[in-house]
Every structure is written in C-alpha cells, then in structure tokens.
Amino acid sequence: MPREVKKALELAKGDRTWGRFLMNLYNEAENARRSRAFDELAESLTDEDLEAIAVSSREFRERGRI
C-alpha cells in the first residue's frame, strides 16, 4: 500500500477501529448508491407514472382495510 494512501486512511480513520471505520465507509457508499438509483428512477418517471403509482398505492391500502 503506498504510503500516501495509508497515511490518508489512517488520518480519516482517526481513533476508530479499522472495523468501525470500514463499516462506516461501506454504509456511506451504499447510501450514495441507493440515493443515486432513487434519483435516476425519479428522473425517469413522468407525471402520469407518478399519478398511476399514487392511485395504485391508495387502492392497495384501501383493500388492506377490511
């Protein structure tokens, strides 16, 4: 591992354990991936799509109330 990378990672890690630090990095990457996927989906939906989803959701909830 190049010294610069090791130094940057140790500085970012601070006093956390490597396990906690790596888990935090993983969680941040997953959250960013999910957010990007959501944004891409939202951009691809038309107003008609959104209305159809809303209607379908209302109907589903109403059927669940017996």
Phi and psi restraints in degrees (range 20) as a CNS / XPLOR table:
assign (resid 1 and name C) (resid 2 and name N)
       (resid 2 and name CA) (resid 2 and name C) 1.0 -57.5 20.0 2
assign (resid 2 and name N) (resid 2 and name CA)
       (resid 2 and name C) (resid 3 and name N) 1.0 146.6 20.0 2
assign (resid 2 and name C) (resid 3 and name N)
       (resid 3 and name CA) (resid 3 and name C) 1.0 -57.8 20.0 2
assign (resid 3 and name N) (resid 3 and name CA)
       (resid 3 and name C) (resid 4 and name N) 1.0 -39.8 20.0 2
assign (resid 3 and name C) (resid 4 and name N)
       (resid 4 and name CA) (resid 4 and name C) 1.0 -63.3 20.0 2
assign (resid 4 and name N) (resid 4 and name CA)
       (resid 4 and name C) (resid 5 and name N) 1.0 -40.8 20.0 2
assign (resid 4 and name C) (resid 5 and name N)
       (resid 5 and name CA) (resid 5 and name C) 1.0 -66.4 20.0 2
assign (resid 5 and name N) (resid 5 and name CA)
       (resid 5 and name C) (resid 6 and name N) 1.0 -46.8 20.0 2
assign (resid 5 and name C) (resid 6 and name N)
       (resid 6 and name CA) (resid 6 and name C) 1.0 -60.0 20.0 2
assign (resid 6 and name N) (resid 6 and name CA)
       (resid 6 and name C) (resid 7 and name N) 1.0 -43.1 20.0 2
assign (resid 6 and name C) (resid 7 and name N)
       (resid 7 and name CA) (resid 7 and name C) 1.0 -64.5 20.0 2
assign (resid 7 and name N) (resid 7 and name CA)
       (resid 7 and name C) (resid 8 and name N) 1.0 -43.8 20.0 2
assign (resid 7 and name C) (resid 8 and name N)
       (resid 8 and name CA) (resid 8 and name C) 1.0 -63.5 20.0 2
assign (resid 8 and name N) (resid 8 and name CA)
       (resid 8 and name C) (resid 9 and name N) 1.0 -42.6 20.0 2
assign (resid 8 and name C) (resid 9 and name N)
       (resid 9 and name CA) (resid 9 and name C) 1.0 -66.1 20.0 2
assign (resid 9 and name N) (resid 9 and name CA)
       (resid 9 and name C) (resid 10 and name N) 1.0 -43.2 20.0 2
assign (resid 9 and name C) (resid 10 and name N)
       (resid 10 and name CA) (resid 10 and name C) 1.0 -64.8 20.0 2
assign (resid 10 and name N) (resid 10 and name CA)
       (resid 10 and name C) (resid 11 and name N) 1.0 -36.3 20.0 2
assign (resid 10 and name C) (resid 11 and name N)
       (resid 11 and name CA) (resid 11 and name C) 1.0 -66.7 20.0 2
assign (resid 11 and name N) (resid 11 and name CA)
       (resid 11 and name C) (resid 12 and name N) 1.0 -44.2 20.0 2
assign (resid 11 and name C) (resid 12 and name N)
       (resid 12 and name CA) (resid 12 and name C) 1.0 -67.0 20.0 2
assign (resid 12 and name N) (resid 12 and name CA)
       (resid 12 and name C) (resid 13 and name N) 1.0 -35.5 20.0 2
assign (resid 12 and name C) (resid 13 and name N)
       (resid 13 and name CA) (resid 13 and name C) 1.0 -64.4 20.0 2
assign (resid 13 and name N) (resid 13 and name CA)
       (resid 13 and name C) (resid 14 and name N) 1.0 -36.8 20.0 2
assign (resid 13 and name C) (resid 14 and name N)
       (resid 14 and name CA) (resid 14 and name C) 1.0 62.5 20.0 2
assign (resid 14 and name N) (resid 14 and name CA)
       (resid 14 and name C) (resid 15 and name N) 1.0 -135.5 20.0 2
assign (resid 14 and name C) (resid 15 and name N)
       (resid 15 and name CA) (resid 15 and name C) 1.0 -94.6 20.0 2
assign (resid 15 and name N) (resid 15 and name CA)
       (resid 15 and name C) (resid 16 and name N) 1.0 7.5 20.0 2
assign (resid 15 and name C) (resid 16 and name N)
       (resid 16 and name CA) (resid 16 and name C) 1.0 -74.0 20.0 2
assign (resid 16 and name N) (resid 16 and name CA)
       (resid 16 and name C) (resid 17 and name N) 1.0 156.5 20.0 2
assign (resid 16 and name C) (resid 17 and name N)
       (resid 17 and name CA) (resid 17 and name C) 1.0 -72.0 20.0 2
assign (resid 17 and name N) (resid 17 and name CA)
       (resid 17 and name C) (resid 18 and name N) 1.0 160.2 20.0 2
assign (resid 17 and name C) (resid 18 and name N)
       (resid 18 and name CA) (resid 18 and name C) 1.0 -62.3 20.0 2
assign (resid 18 and name N) (resid 18 and name CA)
       (resid 18 and name C) (resid 19 and name N) 1.0 -38.2 20.0 2
assign (resid 18 and name C) (resid 19 and name N)
       (resid 19 and name CA) (resid 19 and name C) 1.0 -60.7 20.0 2
assign (resid 19 and name N) (resid 19 and name CA)
       (resid 19 and name C) (resid 20 and name N) 1.0 -47.1 20.0 2
assign (resid 19 and name C) (resid 20 and name N)
       (resid 20 and name CA) (resid 20 and name C) 1.0 -66.1 20.0 2
assign (resid 20 and name N) (resid 20 and name CA)
       (resid 20 and name C) (resid 21 and name N) 1.0 -41.2 20.0 2
assign (resid 20 and name C) (resid 21 and name N)
       (resid 21 and name CA) (resid 21 and name C) 1.0 -62.3 20.0 2
assign (resid 21 and name N) (resid 21 and name CA)
       (resid 21 and name C) (resid 22 and name N) 1.0 -47.6 20.0 2
assign (resid 21 and name C) (resid 22 and name N)
       (resid 22 and name CA) (resid 22 and name C) 1.0 -66.9 20.0 2
assign (resid 22 and name N) (resid 22 and name CA)
       (resid 22 and name C) (resid 23 and name N) 1.0 -37.7 20.0 2
assign (resid 22 and name C) (resid 23 and name N)
       (resid 23 and name CA) (resid 23 and name C) 1.0 -63.8 20.0 2
assign (resid 23 and name N) (resid 23 and name CA)
       (resid 23 and name C) (resid 24 and name N) 1.0 -39.4 20.0 2
assign (resid 23 and name C) (resid 24 and name N)
       (resid 24 and name CA) (resid 24 and name C) 1.0 -63.2 20.0 2
assign (resid 24 and name N) (resid 24 and name CA)
       (resid 24 and name C) (resid 25 and name N) 1.0 -43.6 20.0 2
assign (resid 24 and name C) (resid 25 and name N)
       (resid 25 and name CA) (resid 25 and name C) 1.0 -61.3 20.0 2
assign (resid 25 and name N) (resid 25 and name CA)
       (resid 25 and name C) (resid 26 and name N) 1.0 -43.0 20.0 2
assign (resid 25 and name C) (resid 26 and name N)
       (resid 26 and name CA) (resid 26 and name C) 1.0 -61.3 20.0 2
assign (resid 26 and name N) (resid 26 and name CA)
       (resid 26 and name C) (resid 27 and name N) 1.0 -47.6 20.0 2
assign (resid 26 and name C) (resid 27 and name N)
       (resid 27 and name CA) (resid 27 and name C) 1.0 -61.9 20.0 2
assign (resid 27 and name N) (resid 27 and name CA)
       (resid 27 and name C) (resid 28 and name N) 1.0 -41.1 20.0 2
assign (resid 27 and name C) (resid 28 and name N)
       (resid 28 and name CA) (resid 28 and name C) 1.0 -64.0 20.0 2
assign (resid 28 and name N) (resid 28 and name CA)
       (resid 28 and name C) (resid 29 and name N) 1.0 -41.1 20.0 2
assign (resid 28 and name C) (resid 29 and name N)
       (resid 29 and name CA) (resid 29 and name C) 1.0 -65.3 20.0 2
assign (resid 29 and name N) (resid 29 and name CA)
       (resid 29 and name C) (resid 30 and name N) 1.0 -42.4 20.0 2
assign (resid 29 and name C) (resid 30 and name N)
       (resid 30 and name CA) (resid 30 and name C) 1.0 -64.1 20.0 2
assign (resid 30 and name N) (resid 30 and name CA)
       (resid 30 and name C) (resid 31 and name N) 1.0 -43.4 20.0 2
assign (resid 30 and name C) (resid 31 and name N)
       (resid 31 and name CA) (resid 31 and name C) 1.0 -62.3 20.0 2
assign (resid 31 and name N) (resid 31 and name CA)
       (resid 31 and name C) (resid 32 and name N) 1.0 -40.5 20.0 2
assign (resid 31 and name C) (resid 32 and name N)
       (resid 32 and name CA) (resid 32 and name C) 1.0 -65.8 20.0 2
assign (resid 32 and name N) (resid 32 and name CA)
       (resid 32 and name C) (resid 33 and name N) 1.0 -40.6 20.0 2
assign (resid 32 and name C) (resid 33 and name N)
       (resid 33 and name CA) (resid 33 and name C) 1.0 -63.2 20.0 2
assign (resid 33 and name N) (resid 33 and name CA)
       (resid 33 and name C) (resid 34 and name N) 1.0 -45.5 20.0 2
assign (resid 33 and name C) (resid 34 and name N)
       (resid 34 and name CA) (resid 34 and name C) 1.0 -64.3 20.0 2
assign (resid 34 and name N) (resid 34 and name CA)
       (resid 34 and name C) (resid 35 and name N) 1.0 -42.0 20.0 2
assign (resid 34 and name C) (resid 35 and name N)
       (resid 35 and name CA) (resid 35 and name C) 1.0 -63.1 20.0 2
assign (resid 35 and name N) (resid 35 and name CA)
       (resid 35 and name C) (resid 36 and name N) 1.0 -43.1 20.0 2
assign (resid 35 and name C) (resid 36 and name N)
       (resid 36 and name CA) (resid 36 and name C) 1.0 -62.0 20.0 2
assign (resid 36 and name N) (resid 36 and name CA)
       (resid 36 and name C) (resid 37 and name N) 1.0 -44.0 20.0 2
assign (resid 36 and name C) (resid 37 and name N)
       (resid 37 and name CA) (resid 37 and name C) 1.0 -62.9 20.0 2
assign (resid 37 and name N) (resid 37 and name CA)
       (resid 37 and name C) (resid 38 and name N) 1.0 -42.5 20.0 2
assign (resid 37 and name C) (resid 38 and name N)
       (resid 38 and name CA) (resid 38 and name C) 1.0 -62.6 20.0 2
assign (resid 38 and name N) (resid 38 and name CA)
       (resid 38 and name C) (resid 39 and name N) 1.0 -45.6 20.0 2
assign (resid 38 and name C) (resid 39 and name N)
       (resid 39 and name CA) (resid 39 and name C) 1.0 -61.4 20.0 2
assign (resid 39 and name N) (resid 39 and name CA)
       (resid 39 and name C) (resid 40 and name N) 1.0 -41.6 20.0 2
assign (resid 39 and name C) (resid 40 and name N)
       (resid 40 and name CA) (resid 40 and name C) 1.0 -64.2 20.0 2
assign (resid 40 and name N) (resid 40 and name CA)
       (resid 40 and name C) (resid 41 and name N) 1.0 -41.8 20.0 2
assign (resid 40 and name C) (resid 41 and name N)
       (resid 41 and name CA) (resid 41 and name C) 1.0 -64.0 20.0 2
assign (resid 41 and name N) (resid 41 and name CA)
       (resid 41 and name C) (resid 42 and name N) 1.0 -46.5 20.0 2
assign (resid 41 and name C) (resid 42 and name N)
       (resid 42 and name CA) (resid 42 and name C) 1.0 -60.2 20.0 2
assign (resid 42 and name N) (resid 42 and name CA)
       (resid 42 and name C) (resid 43 and name N) 1.0 -38.0 20.0 2
assign (resid 42 and name C) (resid 43 and name N)
       (resid 43 and name CA) (resid 43 and name C) 1.0 -69.4 20.0 2
assign (resid 43 and name N) (resid 43 and name CA)
       (resid 43 and name C) (resid 44 and name N) 1.0 -26.6 20.0 2
assign (resid 43 and name C) (resid 44 and name N)
       (resid 44 and name CA) (resid 44 and name C) 1.0 -84.5 20.0 2
assign (resid 44 and name N) (resid 44 and name CA)
       (resid 44 and name C) (resid 45 and name N) 1.0 -14.5 20.0 2
assign (resid 44 and name C) (resid 45 and name N)
       (resid 45 and name CA) (resid 45 and name C) 1.0 -85.6 20.0 2
assign (resid 45 and name N) (resid 45 and name CA)
       (resid 45 and name C) (resid 46 and name N) 1.0 138.2 20.0 2
assign (resid 45 and name C) (resid 46 and name N)
       (resid 46 and name CA) (resid 46 and name C) 1.0 -88.6 20.0 2
assign (resid 46 and name N) (resid 46 and name CA)
       (resid 46 and name C) (resid 47 and name N) 1.0 171.2 20.0 2
assign (resid 46 and name C) (resid 47 and name N)
       (resid 47 and name CA) (resid 47 and name C) 1.0 -60.5 20.0 2
assign (resid 47 and name N) (resid 47 and name CA)
       (resid 47 and name C) (resid 48 and name N) 1.0 -37.3 20.0 2
assign (resid 47 and name C) (resid 48 and name N)
       (resid 48 and name CA) (resid 48 and name C) 1.0 -64.4 20.0 2
assign (resid 48 and name N) (resid 48 and name CA)
       (resid 48 and name C) (resid 49 and name N) 1.0 -40.6 20.0 2
assign (resid 48 and name C) (resid 49 and name N)
       (resid 49 and name CA) (resid 49 and name C) 1.0 -60.8 20.0 2
assign (resid 49 and name N) (resid 49 and name CA)
       (resid 49 and name C) (resid 50 and name N) 1.0 -45.7 20.0 2
assign (resid 49 and name C) (resid 50 and name N)
       (resid 50 and name CA) (resid 50 and name C) 1.0 -63.2 20.0 2
assign (resid 50 and name N) (resid 50 and name CA)
       (resid 50 and name C) (resid 51 and name N) 1.0 -40.2 20.0 2
assign (resid 50 and name C) (resid 51 and name N)
       (resid 51 and name CA) (resid 51 and name C) 1.0 -65.6 20.0 2
assign (resid 51 and name N) (resid 51 and name CA)
       (resid 51 and name C) (resid 52 and name N) 1.0 -41.9 20.0 2
assign (resid 51 and name C) (resid 52 and name N)
       (resid 52 and name CA) (resid 52 and name C) 1.0 -62.5 20.0 2
assign (resid 52 and name N) (resid 52 and name CA)
       (resid 52 and name C) (resid 53 and name N) 1.0 -39.0 20.0 2
assign (resid 52 and name C) (resid 53 and name N)
       (resid 53 and name CA) (resid 53 and name C) 1.0 -64.7 20.0 2
assign (resid 53 and name N) (resid 53 and name CA)
       (resid 53 and name C) (resid 54 and name N) 1.0 -43.8 20.0 2
assign (resid 53 and name C) (resid 54 and name N)
       (resid 54 and name CA) (resid 54 and name C) 1.0 -62.7 20.0 2
assign (resid 54 and name N) (resid 54 and name CA)
       (resid 54 and name C) (resid 55 and name N) 1.0 -44.6 20.0 2
assign (resid 54 and name C) (resid 55 and name N)
       (resid 55 and name CA) (resid 55 and name C) 1.0 -63.0 20.0 2
assign (resid 55 and name N) (resid 55 and name CA)
       (resid 55 and name C) (resid 56 and name N) 1.0 -46.6 20.0 2
assign (resid 55 and name C) (resid 56 and name N)
       (resid 56 and name CA) (resid 56 and name C) 1.0 -60.7 20.0 2
assign (resid 56 and name N) (resid 56 and name CA)
       (resid 56 and name C) (resid 57 and name N) 1.0 -40.4 20.0 2
assign (resid 56 and name C) (resid 57 and name N)
       (resid 57 and name CA) (resid 57 and name C) 1.0 -64.5 20.0 2
assign (resid 57 and name N) (resid 57 and name CA)
       (resid 57 and name C) (resid 58 and name N) 1.0 -43.3 20.0 2
assign (resid 57 and name C) (resid 58 and name N)
       (resid 58 and name CA) (resid 58 and name C) 1.0 -62.7 20.0 2
assign (resid 58 and name N) (resid 58 and name CA)
       (resid 58 and name C) (resid 59 and name N) 1.0 -44.6 20.0 2
assign (resid 58 and name C) (resid 59 and name N)
       (resid 59 and name CA) (resid 59 and name C) 1.0 -62.9 20.0 2
assign (resid 59 and name N) (resid 59 and name CA)
       (resid 59 and name C) (resid 60 and name N) 1.0 -41.2 20.0 2
assign (resid 59 and name C) (resid 60 and name N)
       (resid 60 and name CA) (resid 60 and name C) 1.0 -62.0 20.0 2
assign (resid 60 and name N) (resid 60 and name CA)
       (resid 60 and name C) (resid 61 and name N) 1.0 -45.5 20.0 2
assign (resid 60 and name C) (resid 61 and name N)
       (resid 61 and name CA) (resid 61 and name C) 1.0 -65.3 20.0 2
assign (resid 61 and name N) (resid 61 and name CA)
       (resid 61 and name C) (resid 62 and name N) 1.0 -39.1 20.0 2
assign (resid 61 and name C) (resid 62 and name N)
       (resid 62 and name CA) (resid 62 and name C) 1.0 -66.0 20.0 2
assign (resid 62 and name N) (resid 62 and name CA)
       (resid 62 and name C) (resid 63 and name N) 1.0 -38.1 20.0 2
assign (resid 62 and name C) (resid 63 and name N)
       (resid 63 and name CA) (resid 63 and name C) 1.0 -66.5 20.0 2
assign (resid 63 and name N) (resid 63 and name CA)
       (resid 63 and name C) (resid 64 and name N) 1.0 -27.9 20.0 2
assign (resid 63 and name C) (resid 64 and name N)
       (resid 64 and name CA) (resid 64 and name C) 1.0 -75.4 20.0 2
assign (resid 64 and name N) (resid 64 and name CA)
       (resid 64 and name C) (resid 65 and name N) 1.0 -17.1 20.0 2
assign (resid 64 and name C) (resid 65 and name N)
       (resid 65 and name CA) (resid 65 and name C) 1.0 -92.6 20.0 2
assign (resid 65 and name N) (resid 65 and name CA)
       (resid 65 and name C) (resid 66 and name N) 1.0 93.5 20.0 2
